[in-house]
Amino acid sequence: MAAAQLFPRTTTVSGERTVVYDFKIHELRHTAASLAMQAGANIKSLQNMLGHESAALTLDRYGHLYRSDVEAVGVAINALLTRDCEQSVGADAA
């Protein structure tokens, strides 16, 4: 990190100038999880990738990064309920 000068911040401690790097290697784990989610990884795959004991833990940590698909689910349910099954069954049939 020092050679790459990742996010250096200079501070003064007791009159000495000290360079502190705010970047933590653990942040790469979060980046990998975020990229996997954007690539379409499901929660079980992400759980296994990260080594979490449960999918609930993974959802608690990263669930906010999933896009909301509530509208898409509603559209899909509507399509199922309104599909034409070609059976001529209903109130209009005589």
N, C-alpha and C positions, 0 to 999 in steps of 0.2 A: 504494500500500500504506500509506503514511503516513496519508493521509486516511481510509482505511478502518480503520486500526489493526488490521491482520491479525496476530494472534499476537505482540503486542509483548512484548518482554522488556527490562527496564531493567538495565543493567550500569553499573559504575563503572570508568572507565579513567583512571588517574592523577588521581583525585579528581573527574573530570567524570562527570556522569550522561549516559549514552548509551542511546538506544532502539535495539534491534536487532530486526528482524523475521525470525523463523525461517521464514516462508513464502517459498518460491521459486516463481517463475512456472513453472518446469519441472515442478513438482508437478501442474499442471493437465493436462499431457500424460499422466501416469500415471492421473489421475482419468478422463480421456477414454477411455483404453485399458480401464480397469476397467469403466466403464459400457458400453462397446461389447461387452465380453465377456459381461456380465450380460444384455445385450439379444440375445445369440445370435450375435454376429459369429464367423465361422470364422477360423481362424488366417491364411489367405491375405488375407482382407479386413482383418484387423487389421494384418498386415504392410504392406499397401499404404497403409492409413490413416496409419501411423506412419513410412512411408518407410524401413523396414528393408531391408537388402540381401537377407536370407534369412528364411524362416519359422523356421529354427532359431534365429536370433538373437531373434526375437520370442518363441518358446517358452522359450528360456533366461531371458528377462527376465520374462515374464508367465505362464508355464505353471503356476506354483503357484496362480494365481487360478482356473484352470478347475476346475469341480467334477468329482470322480471319478465316472465313469459305468460303472465296471467291472461292477457288479451288473446294470445295465440291458443291457449288452452280453451278459452271460451269459444273461439271460432271453431276449433276442432270438435268440441262437444256439440255445438250447433249443427255442424255438418253431419255428425252421426245421427242426430235426432231428426234431421229434415231430409235425409237421403231417401230416394225413391227406391223402394224394394220391389216394385213392379208386381205387386200382389193384388191390386184393386181392393184393398181392405180399408175401410174408413166410413165416416158418416155420409159421404157423398155416394157411396156405392149403393145401387138399387137392386 
